[in-house]
Amino acid sequence: MLTPERWSEFAVLLDHTRKTRHLSVRAAARVAGAPPTTVQGWLAGTHCPSENSRPQFLALVCELGLDEQLPPGW
């Protein structure tokens, strides 16, 4: 199960990786195919992806090379 603490940890990793690749939030949103405000929420850890937005979230995670580090259950 994905606890709020695990989600926060992964969101920090996701945002850090995005920044090290010099990817803006808007560029990350284009990769994910999701609205920039939604992606910003994921990166800030303020909300988890909904079931409907999970494919877009996973597209971003894979693009950043973090699919192997997803918490169990994702």
mmCIF file of the N, C-alpha and C atoms, coordinates in Angstrom:
data_MODEL
# 
_entry.id   MODEL 
# 
loop_
_atom_site.group_PDB 
_atom_site.id 
_atom_site.type_symbol 
_atom_site.label_atom_id 
_atom_site.label_alt_id 
_atom_site.label_comp_id 
_atom_site.label_asym_id 
_atom_site.label_entity_id 
_atom_site.label_seq_id 
_atom_site.pdbx_PDB_ins_code 
_atom_site.Cartn_x 
_atom_site.Cartn_y 
_atom_site.Cartn_z 
_atom_site.occupancy 
_atom_site.B_iso_or_equiv 
_atom_site.pdbx_formal_charge 
_atom_site.auth_seq_id 
_atom_site.auth_comp_id 
_atom_site.auth_asym_id 
_atom_site.auth_atom_id 
_atom_site.pdbx_PDB_model_num 
ATOM 1   N N  . MET A 1 1  ? 0.828  -1.180 0.000   1.00 0.00 ? 1  MET A N  1 
ATOM 2   C CA . MET A 1 1  ? 0.000  0.000  0.000   1.00 0.00 ? 1  MET A CA 1 
ATOM 3   C C  . MET A 1 1  ? 0.878  1.251  0.000   1.00 0.00 ? 1  MET A C  1 
ATOM 4   N N  . LEU A 1 2  ? 0.419  2.261  -0.685  1.00 0.00 ? 2  LEU A N  1 
ATOM 5   C CA . LEU A 1 2  ? 1.170  3.501  -0.779  1.00 0.00 ? 2  LEU A CA 1 
ATOM 6   C C  . LEU A 1 2  ? 0.723  4.447  0.330   1.00 0.00 ? 2  LEU A C  1 
ATOM 7   N N  . THR A 1 3  ? 1.566  4.604  1.321   1.00 0.00 ? 3  THR A N  1 
ATOM 8   C CA . THR A 1 3  ? 1.250  5.496  2.438   1.00 0.00 ? 3  THR A CA 1 
ATOM 9   C C  . THR A 1 3  ? 1.567  6.940  2.031   1.00 0.00 ? 3  THR A C  1 
ATOM 10  N N  . PRO A 1 4  ? 1.004  7.914  2.738   1.00 0.00 ? 4  PRO A N  1 
ATOM 11  C CA . PRO A 1 4  ? 1.334  9.316  2.435   1.00 0.00 ? 4  PRO A CA 1 
ATOM 12  C C  . PRO A 1 4  ? 2.833  9.600  2.533   1.00 0.00 ? 4  PRO A C  1 
ATOM 13  N N  . GLU A 1 5  ? 3.512  8.953  3.466   1.00 0.00 ? 5  GLU A N  1 
ATOM 14  C CA . GLU A 1 5  ? 4.955  9.169  3.613   1.00 0.00 ? 5  GLU A CA 1 
ATOM 15  C C  . GLU A 1 5  ? 5.714  8.640  2.402   1.00 0.00 ? 5  GLU A C  1 
ATOM 16  N N  . ARG A 1 6  ? 5.343  7.446  1.945   1.00 0.00 ? 6  ARG A N  1 
ATOM 17  C CA . ARG A 1 6  ? 6.007  6.864  0.767   1.00 0.00 ? 6  ARG A CA 1 
ATOM 18  C C  . ARG A 1 6  ? 5.723  7.713  -0.462  1.00 0.00 ? 6  ARG A C  1 
ATOM 19  N N  . TRP A 1 7  ? 4.471  8.203  -0.577  1.00 0.00 ? 7  TRP A N  1 
ATOM 20  C CA . TRP A 1 7  ? 4.134  9.050  -1.712  1.00 0.00 ? 7  TRP A CA 1 
ATOM 21  C C  . TRP A 1 7  ? 4.980  10.325 -1.685  1.00 0.00 ? 7  TRP A C  1 
ATOM 22  N N  . SER A 1 8  ? 5.113  10.952 -0.521  1.00 0.00 ? 8  SER A N  1 
ATOM 23  C CA . SER A 1 8  ? 5.909  12.180 -0.402  1.00 0.00 ? 8  SER A CA 1 
ATOM 24  C C  . SER A 1 8  ? 7.362  11.935 -0.798  1.00 0.00 ? 8  SER A C  1 
ATOM 25  N N  . GLU A 1 9  ? 7.912  10.826 -0.355  1.00 0.00 ? 9  GLU A N  1 
ATOM 26  C CA . GLU A 1 9  ? 9.294  10.480 -0.698  1.00 0.00 ? 9  GLU A CA 1 
ATOM 27  C C  . GLU A 1 9  ? 9.459  10.308 -2.198  1.00 0.00 ? 9  GLU A C  1 
ATOM 28  N N  . PHE A 1 10 ? 8.516  9.616  -2.816  1.00 0.00 ? 10 PHE A N  1 
ATOM 29  C CA . PHE A 1 10 ? 8.622  9.398  -4.257  1.00 0.00 ? 10 PHE A CA 1 
ATOM 30  C C  . PHE A 1 10 ? 8.430  10.710 -5.015  1.00 0.00 ? 10 PHE A C  1 
ATOM 31  N N  . ALA A 1 11 ? 7.531  11.565 -4.556  1.00 0.00 ? 11 ALA A N  1 
ATOM 32  C CA . ALA A 1 11 ? 7.315  12.859 -5.209  1.00 0.00 ? 11 ALA A CA 1 
ATOM 33  C C  . ALA A 1 11 ? 8.580  13.704 -5.166  1.00 0.00 ? 11 ALA A C  1 
ATOM 34  N N  . VAL A 1 12 ? 9.303  13.669 -4.062  1.00 0.00 ? 12 VAL A N  1 
ATOM 35  C CA . VAL A 1 12 ? 10.568 14.407 -3.954  1.00 0.00 ? 12 VAL A CA 1 
ATOM 36  C C  . VAL A 1 12 ? 11.567 13.865 -4.975  1.00 0.00 ? 12 VAL A C  1 
ATOM 37  N N  . LEU A 1 13 ? 11.657 12.547 -5.078  1.00 0.00 ? 13 LEU A N  1 
ATOM 38  C CA . LEU A 1 13 ? 12.557 11.926 -6.052  1.00 0.00 ? 13 LEU A CA 1 
ATOM 39  C C  . LEU A 1 13 ? 12.146 12.295 -7.477  1.00 0.00 ? 13 LEU A C  1 
ATOM 40  N N  . LEU A 1 14 ? 10.862 12.254 -7.759  1.00 0.00 ? 14 LEU A N  1 
ATOM 41  C CA . LEU A 1 14 ? 10.346 12.584 -9.081  1.00 0.00 ? 14 LEU A CA 1 
ATOM 42  C C  . LEU A 1 14 ? 10.714 14.029 -9.455  1.00 0.00 ? 14 LEU A C  1 
ATOM 43  N N  . ASP A 1 15 ? 10.483 14.954 -8.546  1.00 0.00 ? 15 ASP A N  1 
ATOM 44  C CA . ASP A 1 15 ? 10.771 16.356 -8.823  1.00 0.00 ? 15 ASP A CA 1 
ATOM 45  C C  . ASP A 1 15 ? 12.272 16.598 -8.947  1.00 0.00 ? 15 ASP A C  1 
ATOM 46  N N  . HIS A 1 16 ? 13.057 15.971 -8.086  1.00 0.00 ? 16 HIS A N  1 
ATOM 47  C CA . HIS A 1 16 ? 14.516 16.127 -8.154  1.00 0.00 ? 16 HIS A CA 1 
ATOM 48  C C  . HIS A 1 16 ? 15.040 15.628 -9.498  1.00 0.00 ? 16 HIS A C  1 
ATOM 49  N N  . THR A 1 17 ? 14.559 14.487 -9.931  1.00 0.00 ? 17 THR A N  1 
ATOM 50  C CA . THR A 1 17 ? 14.998 13.918 -11.208 1.00 0.00 ? 17 THR A CA 1 
ATOM 51  C C  . THR A 1 17 ? 14.600 14.827 -12.360 1.00 0.00 ? 17 THR A C  1 
ATOM 52  N N  . ARG A 1 18 ? 13.385 15.352 -12.310 1.00 0.00 ? 18 ARG A N  1 
ATOM 53  C CA . ARG A 1 18 ? 12.938 16.297 -13.345 1.00 0.00 ? 18 ARG A CA 1 
ATOM 54  C C  . ARG A 1 18 ? 13.877 17.492 -13.424 1.00 0.00 ? 18 ARG A C  1 
ATOM 55  N N  . LYS A 1 19 ? 14.237 18.028 -12.274 1.00 0.00 ? 19 LYS A N  1 
ATOM 56  C CA . LYS A 1 19 ? 15.104 19.208 -12.240 1.00 0.00 ? 19 LYS A CA 1 
ATOM 57  C C  . LYS A 1 19 ? 16.510 18.888 -12.739 1.00 0.00 ? 19 LYS A C  1 
ATOM 58  N N  . THR A 1 20 ? 17.049 17.724 -12.382 1.00 0.00 ? 20 THR A N  1 
ATOM 59  C CA . THR A 1 20 ? 18.403 17.378 -12.835 1.00 0.00 ? 20 THR A CA 1 
ATOM 60  C C  . THR A 1 20 ? 18.448 17.183 -14.346 1.00 0.00 ? 20 THR A C  1 
ATOM 61  N N  . ARG A 1 21 ? 17.311 16.859 -14.932 1.00 0.00 ? 21 ARG A N  1 
ATOM 62  C CA . ARG A 1 21 ? 17.237 16.726 -16.400 1.00 0.00 ? 21 ARG A CA 1 
ATOM 63  C C  . ARG A 1 21 ? 16.836 18.031 -17.073 1.00 0.00 ? 21 ARG A C  1 
ATOM 64  N N  . HIS A 1 22 ? 16.756 19.091 -16.286 1.00 0.00 ? 22 HIS A N  1 
ATOM 65  C CA . HIS A 1 22 ? 16.420 20.428 -16.798 1.00 0.00 ? 22 HIS A CA 1 
ATOM 66  C C  . HIS A 1 22 ? 15.096 20.421 -17.555 1.00 0.00 ? 22 HIS A C  1 
ATOM 67  N N  . LEU A 1 23 ? 14.127 19.733 -16.984 1.00 0.00 ? 23 LEU A N  1 
ATOM 68  C CA . LEU A 1 23 ? 12.804 19.613 -17.578 1.00 0.00 ? 23 LEU A CA 1 
ATOM 69  C C  . LEU A 1 23 ? 11.848 20.520 -16.805 1.00 0.00 ? 23 LEU A C  1 
ATOM 70  N N  . SER A 1 24 ? 11.252 21.474 -17.496 1.00 0.00 ? 24 SER A N  1 
ATOM 71  C CA . SER A 1 24 ? 10.298 22.357 -16.837 1.00 0.00 ? 24 SER A CA 1 
ATOM 72  C C  . SER A 1 24 ? 9.024  21.581 -16.504 1.00 0.00 ? 24 SER A C  1 
ATOM 73  N N  . VAL A 1 25 ? 8.193  22.165 -15.672 1.00 0.00 ? 25 VAL A N  1 
ATOM 74  C CA . VAL A 1 25 ? 6.911  21.537 -15.344 1.00 0.00 ? 25 VAL A CA 1 
ATOM 75  C C  . VAL A 1 25 ? 6.073  21.403 -16.613 1.00 0.00 ? 25 VAL A C  1 
ATOM 76  N N  . ARG A 1 26 ? 6.081  22.426 -17.445 1.00 0.00 ? 26 ARG A N  1 
ATOM 77  C CA . ARG A 1 26 ? 5.310  22.359 -18.695 1.00 0.00 ? 26 ARG A CA 1 
ATOM 78  C C  . ARG A 1 26 ? 5.833  21.264 -19.615 1.00 0.00 ? 26 ARG A C  1 
ATOM 79  N N  . ALA A 1 27 ? 7.144  21.119 -19.694 1.00 0.00 ? 27 ALA A N  1 
ATOM 80  C CA . ALA A 1 27 ? 7.717  20.052 -20.525 1.00 0.00 ? 27 ALA A CA 1 
ATOM 81  C C  . ALA A 1 27 ? 7.363  18.683 -19.942 1.00 0.00 ? 27 ALA A C  1 
ATOM 82  N N  . ALA A 1 28 ? 7.408  18.561 -18.629 1.00 0.00 ? 28 ALA A N  1 
ATOM 83  C CA . ALA A 1 28 ? 7.022  17.304 -17.978 1.00 0.00 ? 28 ALA A CA 1 
ATOM 84  C C  . ALA A 1 28 ? 5.557  16.992 -18.257 1.00 0.00 ? 28 ALA A C  1 
ATOM 85  N N  . ALA A 1 29 ? 4.729  18.028 -18.263 1.00 0.00 ? 29 ALA A N  1 
ATOM 86  C CA . ALA A 1 29 ? 3.308  17.848 -18.555 1.00 0.00 ? 29 ALA A CA 1 
ATOM 87  C C  . ALA A 1 29 ? 3.106  17.374 -19.991 1.00 0.00 ? 29 ALA A C  1 
ATOM 88  N N  . ARG A 1 30 ? 3.897  17.903 -20.919 1.00 0.00 ? 30 ARG A N  1 
ATOM 89  C CA . ARG A 1 30 ? 3.797  17.447 -22.315 1.00 0.00 ? 30 ARG A CA 1 
ATOM 90  C C  . ARG A 1 30 ? 4.183  15.977 -22.425 1.00 0.00 ? 30 ARG A C  1 
ATOM 91  N N  . VAL A 1 31 ? 5.238  15.587 -21.720 1.00 0.00 ? 31 VAL A N  1 
ATOM 92  C CA . VAL A 1 31 ? 5.669  14.180 -21.718 1.00 0.00 ? 31 VAL A CA 1 
ATOM 93  C C  . VAL A 1 31 ? 4.551  13.293 -21.188 1.00 0.00 ? 31 VAL A C  1 
ATOM 94  N N  . ALA A 1 32 ? 3.921  13.741 -20.118 1.00 0.00 ? 32 ALA A N  1 
ATOM 95  C CA . ALA A 1 32 ? 2.874  12.948 -19.475 1.00 0.00 ? 32 ALA A CA 1 
ATOM 96  C C  . ALA A 1 32 ? 1.555  13.002 -20.231 1.00 0.00 ? 32 ALA A C  1 
ATOM 97  N N  . GLY A 1 33 ? 1.355  14.062 -20.995 1.00 0.00 ? 33 GLY A N  1 
ATOM 98  C CA . GLY A 1 33 ? 0.065  14.239 -21.646 1.00 0.00 ? 33 GLY A CA 1 
ATOM 99  C C  . GLY A 1 33 ? -1.006 14.650 -20.649 1.00 0.00 ? 33 GLY A C  1 
ATOM 100 N N  . ALA A 1 34 ? -0.595 15.419 -19.639 1.00 0.00 ? 34 ALA A N  1 
ATOM 101 C CA . ALA A 1 34 ? -1.492 15.849 -18.568 1.00 0.00 ? 34 ALA A CA 1 
ATOM 102 C C  . ALA A 1 34 ? -1.378 17.363 -18.400 1.00 0.00 ? 34 ALA A C  1 
ATOM 103 N N  . PRO A 1 35 ? -2.377 18.001 -17.806 1.00 0.00 ? 35 PRO A N  1 
ATOM 104 C CA . PRO A 1 35 ? -2.295 19.450 -17.568 1.00 0.00 ? 35 PRO A CA 1 
ATOM 105 C C  . PRO A 1 35 ? -1.125 19.795 -16.636 1.00 0.00 ? 35 PRO A C  1 
ATOM 106 N N  . PRO A 1 36 ? -0.474 20.929 -16.891 1.00 0.00 ? 36 PRO A N  1 
ATOM 107 C CA . PRO A 1 36 ? 0.646  21.332 -16.034 1.00 0.00 ? 36 PRO A CA 1 
ATOM 108 C C  . PRO A 1 36 ? 0.278  21.430 -14.556 1.00 0.00 ? 36 PRO A C  1 
ATOM 109 N N  . THR A 1 37 ? -0.930 21.875 -14.243 1.00 0.00 ? 37 THR A N  1 
ATOM 110 C CA . THR A 1 37 ? -1.310 21.979 -12.827 1.00 0.00 ? 37 THR A CA 1 
ATOM 111 C C  . THR A 1 37 ? -1.397 20.611 -12.176 1.00 0.00 ? 37 THR A C  1 
ATOM 112 N N  . THR A 1 38 ? -1.822 19.622 -12.921 1.00 0.00 ? 38 THR A N  1 
ATOM 113 C CA . THR A 1 38 ? -1.882 18.255 -12.399 1.00 0.00 ? 38 THR A CA 1 
ATOM 114 C C  . THR A 1 38 ? -0.477 17.733 -12.128 1.00 0.00 ? 38 THR A C  1 
ATOM 115 N N  . VAL A 1 39 ? 0.409  17.925 -13.090 1.00 0.00 ? 39 VAL A N  1 
ATOM 116 C CA . VAL A 1 39 ? 1.792  17.463 -12.936 1.00 0.00 ? 39 VAL A CA 1 
ATOM 117 C C  . VAL A 1 39 ? 2.470  18.204 -11.793 1.00 0.00 ? 39 VAL A C  1 
ATOM 118 N N  . GLN A 1 40 ? 2.208  19.489 -11.659 1.00 0.00 ? 40 GLN A N  1 
ATOM 119 C CA . GLN A 1 40 ? 2.786  20.251 -10.549 1.00 0.00 ? 40 GLN A CA 1 
ATOM 120 C C  . GLN A 1 40 ? 2.349  19.662 -9.208  1.00 0.00 ? 40 GLN A C  1 
ATOM 121 N N  . GLY A 1 41 ? 1.102  19.245 -9.108  1.00 0.00 ? 41 GLY A N  1 
ATOM 122 C CA . GLY A 1 41 ? 0.611  18.615 -7.882  1.00 0.00 ? 41 GLY A CA 1 
ATOM 123 C C  . GLY A 1 41 ? 1.329  17.315 -7.587  1.00 0.00 ? 41 GLY A C  1 
ATOM 124 N N  . TRP A 1 42 ? 1.589  16.535 -8.628  1.00 0.00 ? 42 TRP A N  1 
ATOM 125 C CA . TRP A 1 42 ? 2.348  15.287 -8.422  1.00 0.00 ? 42 TRP A CA 1 
ATOM 126 C C  . TRP A 1 42 ? 3.751  15.597 -7.940  1.00 0.00 ? 42 TRP A C  1 
ATOM 127 N N  . LEU A 1 43 ? 4.400  16.561 -8.596  1.00 0.00 ? 43 LEU A N  1 
ATOM 128 C CA . LEU A 1 43 ? 5.785  16.902 -8.261  1.00 0.00 ? 43 LEU A CA 1 
ATOM 129 C C  . LEU A 1 43 ? 5.917  17.499 -6.872  1.00 0.00 ? 43 LEU A C  1 
ATOM 130 N N  . ALA A 1 44 ? 4.906  18.228 -6.445  1.00 0.00 ? 44 ALA A N  1 
ATOM 131 C CA . ALA A 1 44 ? 4.922  18.835 -5.117  1.00 0.00 ? 44 ALA A CA 1 
ATOM 132 C C  . ALA A 1 44 ? 4.508  17.836 -4.040  1.00 0.00 ? 44 ALA A C  1 
ATOM 133 N N  . GLY A 1 45 ? 3.949  16.702 -4.467  1.00 0.00 ? 45 GLY A N  1 
ATOM 134 C CA . GLY A 1 45 ? 3.499  15.702 -3.504  1.00 0.00 ? 45 GLY A CA 1 
ATOM 135 C C  . GLY A 1 45 ? 2.180  16.056 -2.854  1.00 0.00 ? 45 GLY A C  1 
ATOM 136 N N  . THR A 1 46 ? 1.468  17.039 -3.416  1.00 0.00 ? 46 THR A N  1 
ATOM 137 C CA . THR A 1 46 ? 0.210  17.453 -2.805  1.00 0.00 ? 46 THR A CA 1 
ATOM 138 C C  . THR A 1 46 ? -0.940 16.513 -3.122  1.00 0.00 ? 46 THR A C  1 
ATOM 139 N N  . HIS A 1 47 ? -0.811 15.759 -4.200  1.00 0.00 ? 47 HIS A N  1 
ATOM 140 C CA . HIS A 1 47 ? -1.823 14.739 -4.474  1.00 0.00 ? 47 HIS A CA 1 
ATOM 141 C C  . HIS A 1 47 ? -1.239 13.609 -5.312  1.00 0.00 ? 47 HIS A C  1 
ATOM 142 N N  . CYS A 1 48 ? -1.771 12.432 -5.068  1.00 0.00 ? 48 CYS A N  1 
ATOM 143 C CA . CYS A 1 48 ? -1.392 11.249 -5.835  1.00 0.00 ? 48 CYS A CA 1 
ATOM 144 C C  . CYS A 1 48 ? -2.176 11.248 -7.139  1.00 0.00 ? 48 CYS A C  1 
ATOM 145 N N  . PRO A 1 49 ? -1.653 10.602 -8.159  1.00 0.00 ? 49 PRO A N  1 
ATOM 146 C CA . PRO A 1 49 ? -2.411 10.480 -9.398  1.00 0.00 ? 49 PRO A CA 1 
ATOM 147 C C  . PRO A 1 49 ? -3.692 9.686  -9.161  1.00 0.00 ? 49 PRO A C  1 
ATOM 148 N N  . SER A 1 50 ? -4.756 10.131 -9.791  1.00 0.00 ? 50 SER A N  1 
ATOM 149 C CA . SER A 1 50 ? -6.015 9.385  -9.709  1.00 0.00 ? 50 SER A CA 1 
ATOM 150 C C  . SER A 1 50 ? -5.893 8.149  -10.592 1.00 0.00 ? 50 SER A C  1 
ATOM 151 N N  . GLU A 1 51 ? -6.843 7.273  -10.468 1.00 0.00 ? 51 GLU A N  1 
ATOM 152 C CA . GLU A 1 51 ? -6.831 6.078  -11.309 1.00 0.00 ? 51 GLU A CA 1 
ATOM 153 C C  . GLU A 1 51 ? -6.886 6.467  -12.789 1.00 0.00 ? 51 GLU A C  1 
ATOM 154 N N  . ASN A 1 52 ? -7.650 7.512  -13.101 1.00 0.00 ? 52 ASN A N  1 
ATOM 155 C CA . ASN A 1 52 ? -7.763 7.954  -14.491 1.00 0.00 ? 52 ASN A CA 1 
ATOM 156 C C  . ASN A 1 52 ? -6.481 8.569  -15.027 1.00 0.00 ? 52 ASN A C  1 
ATOM 157 N N  . SER A 1 53 ? -5.705 9.209  -14.159 1.00 0.00 ? 53 SER A N  1 
ATOM 158 C CA . SER A 1 53 ? -4.476 9.856  -14.621 1.00 0.00 ? 53 SER A CA 1 
ATOM 159 C C  . SER A 1 53 ? -3.237 8.978  -14.437 1.00 0.00 ? 53 SER A C  1 
ATOM 160 N N  . ARG A 1 54 ? -3.429 7.777  -13.948 1.00 0.00 ? 54 ARG A N  1 
ATOM 161 C CA . ARG A 1 54 ? -2.279 6.891  -13.719 1.00 0.00 ? 54 ARG A CA 1 
ATOM 162 C C  . ARG A 1 54 ? -1.465 6.629  -14.989 1.00 0.00 ? 54 ARG A C  1 
ATOM 163 N N  . PRO A 1 55 ? -2.085 6.407  -16.168 1.00 0.00 ? 55 PRO A N  1 
ATOM 164 C CA . PRO A 1 55 ? -1.260 6.196  -17.366 1.00 0.00 ? 55 PRO A CA 1 
ATOM 165 C C  . PRO A 1 55 ? -0.353 7.392  -17.689 1.00 0.00 ? 55 PRO A C  1 
ATOM 166 N N  . GLN A 1 56 ? -0.860 8.597  -17.507 1.00 0.00 ? 56 GLN A N  1 
ATOM 167 C CA . GLN A 1 56 ? -0.047 9.787  -17.756 1.00 0.00 ? 56 GLN A CA 1 
ATOM 168 C C  . GLN A 1 56 ? 1.086  9.889  -16.732 1.00 0.00 ? 56 GLN A C  1 
ATOM 169 N N  . PHE A 1 57 ? 0.764  9.589  -15.482 1.00 0.00 ? 57 PHE A N  1 
ATOM 170 C CA . PHE A 1 57 ? 1.776  9.612  -14.433 1.00 0.00 ? 57 PHE A CA 1 
ATOM 171 C C  . PHE A 1 57 ? 2.876  8.598  -14.739 1.00 0.00 ? 57 PHE A C  1 
ATOM 172 N N  . LEU A 1 58 ? 2.492  7.401  -15.118 1.00 0.00 ? 58 LEU A N  1 
ATOM 173 C CA . LEU A 1 58 ? 3.473  6.365  -15.416 1.00 0.00 ? 58 LEU A CA 1 
ATOM 174 C C  . LEU A 1 58 ? 4.321  6.722  -16.635 1.00 0.00 ? 58 LEU A C  1 
ATOM 175 N N  . ALA A 1 59 ? 3.740  7.431  -17.602 1.00 0.00 ? 59 ALA A N  1 
ATOM 176 C CA . ALA A 1 59 ? 4.516  7.888  -18.759 1.00 0.00 ? 59 ALA A CA 1 
ATOM 177 C C  . ALA A 1 59 ? 5.634  8.830  -18.308 1.00 0.00 ? 59 ALA A C  1 
ATOM 178 N N  . LEU A 1 60 ? 5.320  9.722  -17.384 1.00 0.00 ? 60 LEU A N  1 
ATOM 179 C CA . LEU A 1 60 ? 6.337  10.641 -16.864 1.00 0.00 ? 60 LEU A CA 1 
ATOM 180 C C  . LEU A 1 60 ? 7.389  9.879  -16.065 1.00 0.00 ? 60 LEU A C  1 
ATOM 181 N N  . VAL A 1 61 ? 6.943  8.977  -15.219 1.00 0.00 ? 61 VAL A N  1 
ATOM 182 C CA . VAL A 1 61 ? 7.869  8.185  -14.403 1.00 0.00 ? 61 VAL A CA 1 
ATOM 183 C C  . VAL A 1 61 ? 8.839  7.409  -15.294 1.00 0.00 ? 61 VAL A C  1 
ATOM 184 N N  . CYS A 1 62 ? 8.321  6.788  -16.337 1.00 0.00 ? 62 CYS A N  1 
ATOM 185 C CA . CYS A 1 62 ? 9.173  6.019  -17.255 1.00 0.00 ? 62 CYS A CA 1 
ATOM 186 C C  . CYS A 1 62 ? 10.140 6.927  -18.005 1.00 0.00 ? 62 CYS A C  1 
ATOM 187 N N  . GLU A 1 63 ? 9.657  8.079  -18.452 1.00 0.00 ? 63 GLU A N  1 
ATOM 188 C CA . GLU A 1 63 ? 10.516 9.033  -19.162 1.00 0.00 ? 63 GLU A CA 1 
ATOM 189 C C  . GLU A 1 63 ? 11.677 9.483  -18.279 1.00 0.00 ? 63 GLU A C  1 
ATOM 190 N N  . LEU A 1 64 ? 11.428 9.599  -16.990 1.00 0.00 ? 64 LEU A N  1 
ATOM 191 C CA . LEU A 1 64 ? 12.475 10.019 -16.055 1.00 0.00 ? 64 LEU A CA 1 
ATOM 192 C C  . LEU A 1 64 ? 13.324 8.839  -15.568 1.00 0.00 ? 64 LEU A C  1 
ATOM 193 N N  . GLY A 1 65 ? 12.994 7.629  -16.015 1.00 0.00 ? 65 GLY A N  1 
ATOM 194 C CA . GLY A 1 65 ? 13.782 6.450  -15.645 1.00 0.00 ? 65 GLY A CA 1 
ATOM 195 C C  . GLY A 1 65 ? 13.570 5.991  -14.219 1.00 0.00 ? 65 GLY A C  1 
ATOM 196 N N  . LEU A 1 66 ? 12.407 6.288  -13.660 1.00 0.00 ? 66 LEU A N  1 
ATOM 197 C CA . LEU A 1 66 ? 12.147 5.951  -12.256 1.00 0.00 ? 66 LEU A CA 1 
ATOM 198 C C  . LEU A 1 66 ? 11.178 4.786  -12.093 1.00 0.00 ? 66 LEU A C  1 
ATOM 199 N N  . ASP A 1 67 ? 10.836 4.114  -13.177 1.00 0.00 ? 67 ASP A N  1 
ATOM 200 C CA . ASP A 1 67 ? 9.847  3.036  -13.086 1.00 0.00 ? 67 ASP A CA 1 
ATOM 201 C C  . ASP A 1 67 ? 10.297 1.909  -12.168 1.00 0.00 ? 67 ASP A C  1 
ATOM 202 N N  . GLU A 1 68 ? 11.588 1.670  -12.074 1.00 0.00 ? 68 GLU A N  1 
ATOM 203 C CA . GLU A 1 68 ? 12.110 0.620  -11.190 1.00 0.00 ? 68 GLU A CA 1 
ATOM 204 C C  . GLU A 1 68 ? 12.015 1.026  -9.712  1.00 0.00 ? 68 GLU A C  1 
ATOM 205 N N  . GLN A 1 69 ? 11.842 2.313  -9.458  1.00 0.00 ? 69 GLN A N  1 
ATOM 206 C CA . GLN A 1 69 ? 11.815 2.810  -8.086  1.00 0.00 ? 69 GLN A CA 1 
ATOM 207 C C  . GLN A 1 69 ? 10.425 3.140  -7.576  1.00 0.00 ? 69 GLN A C  1 
ATOM 208 N N  . LEU A 1 70 ? 9.414  2.827  -8.388  1.00 0.00 ? 70 LEU A N  1 
ATOM 209 C CA . LEU A 1 70 ? 8.032  3.060  -7.943  1.00 0.00 ? 70 LEU A CA 1 
ATOM 210 C C  . LEU A 1 70 ? 7.752  2.253  -6.691  1.00 0.00 ? 70 LEU A C  1 
ATOM 211 N N  . PRO A 1 71 ? 7.028  2.832  -5.755  1.00 0.00 ? 71 PRO A N  1 
ATOM 212 C CA . PRO A 1 71 ? 6.644  2.070  -4.565  1.00 0.00 ? 71 PRO A CA 1 
ATOM 213 C C  . PRO A 1 71 ? 5.792  0.851  -4.951  1.00 0.00 ? 71 PRO A C  1 
ATOM 214 N N  . PRO A 1 72 ? 5.844  -0.210 -4.165  1.00 0.00 ? 72 PRO A N  1 
ATOM 215 C CA . PRO A 1 72 ? 5.041  -1.399 -4.443  1.00 0.00 ? 72 PRO A CA 1 
ATOM 216 C C  . PRO A 1 72 ? 3.551  -1.037 -4.565  1.00 0.00 ? 72 PRO A C  1 
ATOM 217 N N  . GLY A 1 73 ? 2.887  -1.698 -5.476  1.00 0.00 ? 73 GLY A N  1 
ATOM 218 C CA . GLY A 1 73 ? 1.472  -1.452 -5.669  1.00 0.00 ? 73 GLY A CA 1 
ATOM 219 C C  . GLY A 1 73 ? 1.173  -0.490 -6.800  1.00 0.00 ? 73 GLY A C  1 
ATOM 220 N N  . TRP A 1 74 ? 2.220  0.044  -7.421  1.00 0.00 ? 74 TRP A N  1 
ATOM 221 C CA . TRP A 1 74 ? 2.018  0.956  -8.535  1.00 0.00 ? 74 TRP A CA 1 
ATOM 222 C C  . TRP A 1 74 ? 2.353  0.246  -9.801  1.00 0.00 ? 74 TRP A C  1 
# 
